[in-house]
Amino acid sequence: MNMIAPLSPGAPILSRTEVAGLVALAARTVPPLWPLESAIAVNPLAGFENLPFEEAVGRAAPLFRARRNLPLAQWRALLALGKVEERFLRDAAIHKLGGLDPAFELIGPDISRLDLLMARLSHLPVENEEATPDALTPDAAFIAKWCAAFFDQGQAAFAMPHRELGLYRAALAVIAHDPEFRALTGAAGHHLLLSVPRDPLDAIAEGLVVLGIPRSEEEGKLADLVARLPGWAGHIRWRTENADADISDGAPAGMADLLALWLLLDRAGAVVTPPRSTGEPDVTAQLLAQFGLTRATLASLPEKGRKRFAEIATMDEGALGGVFQIAAEWTYRSGLATKLQSAAANPVSCEAPDAQLIFCIDVRSEPFRRLLEAQGRYETFGYAGFFGLPIALHRFGDMRRRRLLPVLLSPQHDVVEAPAPGREQDALSLAAGQEQARRTSMLFNAGKQGTATAFATAEATGSIAGVLMAARTLTPGLVKRVNAVLSPSREDVLAPASGQHRDHAWHPTFSLSDKVGFALALFKLTGLSAQTARLVALVGHGGSATNNPYASALDCGACGGHAGGSNARVLASFLNDPDVRAGLALKDIRIPAETWFIAAEHNTTTDEVIIFDKHSVPESHGDDLARLVESLAKAGAANRDRRAALLGRTAKDLLTGAMHWGEVRPEWGLAGNAAFIVGPRRLTREIDLEGRAFLHSYDWKKDPDGTALTTILTAPMVVAQWINCQYLFSTVDNDRYGSGDKVTQNVVGGIGVLQGNGGDLRIGLPKQSLFTDNGTPFHVPQRLLTVVLAPVDRVERVVKSNDILDRLFGNGWVTLVVMDPHTGKALRWLPDDERDAELSVAPTIHELEI
Amino acid sequence: MTDATFGELRLHRLKKIEIVLLAEDRLLVEDLLKTAGVGGWSMIRDVAGMGHSGFHQGKTIFNDQSGLVMFVGVAEEKIISEVARGLARLFEKRPGVTFLSDVEVMRSDYFAKSPA
């Protein structure tokens, strides 16, 4: 064995910084994985976005042992449901074959290549289906077990010793006593534990030399190991790159720790290379039979014909699924572009609104907005749901702050939550109740997990738990009402105190200039006119679910996986501040004196809307508010009916489901998301977008230098693309890129979920968020379609000046369609591979064929 | 490094490293600087400029990870050379440029090696 072989004198050993560089690159193989309390959607293939989409999927699939696309049977089900149109499937097949001429090339008598491919797509059985889940190999299971022990956040009965030394050193200190380690590594492992460097970077450098990894393969080797446990590796990335420093206090760990552990096993010969390829399928016999051909006919074809036939007969499921995916994208794009072009040509006239409402861009806002607009003279806008405020909130009674902003940003202002005037006593009661619940839970867990107390705890609390369980199962509404009577409503008692600094009473959290800047951004980015209505509501959103590890995934992504009401309250307070209005007036935004801003929060699970701080609304606006509240209730009821139909439930069920601890699908979340539309509401107001579009308001006439468009495309659109890719890949392979069935999940250490009782932390979304109960995908896996209403030259300038946009559009991760207001034409941004295939003087934009 | 004088001032010769790269990669560089033992550095956000792939936009409002950043660090030659070795591996895959130069500083203790 090579594990204790001395380093040869001539073997070049990497410096610590070289190893750090390699580790950092390898770490990019997986994206950060946010914990359950602030679940953030990320593209599981974010580390591959520098590659064209198809190539990235092809590279990642063997690394993660994942499918490249949805199984063919499921695509065929979506075809039958009309989610993919036959004509677009045919067009996509022609595209796959290289265009019309190659597609209609005859293989046999009256049989074209297109006929063969269409048969494979629509009828023929699939052989050698792509990877299906396999059990975790013993090496990965071993490392996952120690990760779970190290990263536990106080849930385990016994804490892992020596955590302060870091993951790698702490593991070295204890794994000698683990029989699993001895079984995996034998005597070699024992010797290595005594001799390997204690520093993870040094251990990696030595490991790469001892294992004889050539320089050109070093990063690939480390990337392979990172990809073996994408959940734990993602957790490490979140901890080191995105979490507050106190999360790691007493238990530091970086990707080098994880990789050093892997290399330790590798040097001991304990690393198993999982099988990757299932080989190429060959459906020659079925294809011949389908067209009444024989092997003799095939053999009589010229060599070119036989080769063409074989290309299609051996096409694997991933490639066939890719054709379907493009067909789904074209089906959707064609329908949407036609409607938008018609709307752009026939703008609707807008009466002066009674009230204006600024919603989050979230796809769930769109149907609610449409139904609200039907209730009266309401004008609605779409804006990033954190309302442009880079804040962290210190909730009353909570130990840790919450980052209420997109993960693309770091908090710039720490806002404290404080008792509303006159509610100080209620706030103290609320905090005391919260603390009591926390202590009771800790005591119960300690008793439940103690070897001596487990049975006594069950005996003592079993009957109470039984009654509570029955109540929560049979009458969840009653339990909620009882709780509401016993404790005051948090939003009435507490409010974000934007004027009060957390640590320095003499120093405000926000300067006047900050407040004016954040208020101004609302107008600049959405195109909201300074001539505002009497009442303007900033509407954040959040979901509600009980006993659901993924509850925060239903909250606002722009608010870091939290509800957005606090952000709305803070910005509304700025906009009602006379000093801020005076500051805005100096920037030519003169808000009418009779305008009052209110904050609200849309509950996307129940479609109820809370209005915050009603007591501060001037009496003069009482009737306006009453009318709005009534309209919101009607819109909510209508939207509940609409959503209930999609869930196959009754509207009443949705209210119950939000409170029921056994509910596995309280809402569809952002399933179905497909488009990101940047333009004024008049472009989309008359179109039923079916809750599939992120809507960001934008007025190109008010943005001559493209600054607002740059911001919209480089931030909200990027977040939308992450969400889109998370839904796409979680659907394509729910076992690898998603988190599998909710029913068999277990929450681990307060940070994630496992399937069963061990293994890797699961990434992505659960099956119930994406598939109907009969297994058909509710979410159609397709890439985001971004539509911008703005002059083409301006969009082109913005895209070319921002690497992130050039990469996303150029590599085909997002399709960009520009609707030029001057010409009325819809133009598609050409991905790099299509541009290369076009003329030598290649345009970046191509007229869209609809 | 030998020291020098500038008028009445006693100067200390050190190496300076300047690194321009995508903002999304800034943590990779911070990691390298720490690993090499650089005691401190400056980071300039929203760096605009012209490069191989055209003009790079400077400031974006809602995304700290877009655009370019520039790091400036000063330390002893041995440490800066360590940083450069790590960067060389990084820049095999990621875009970015590095400039190395000799500098003279007044307070050498400001640039002392930090524990890795």
Interface residues (C-beta under 8 A of the other chain):
Chain A: S15 R16 T17 E18 A20 G21 L22 A24 L25 L201 E219 T240 E241 A384 G388 P406 L408 L409 S410 A521 T707 T710 T711 T714 A715 P716 V718 V798 K800 S801 N802 D803 I804 D806
Chain B: L22 E24 L27 L28 D31 L32 T35 A36 S53 G54 F55 H56 Q57 T60 I61 F62 N63 D64 Q65 S66 G67 E82 V83 R85 G86 L87 A88 R89 L90 K93 R94 A116
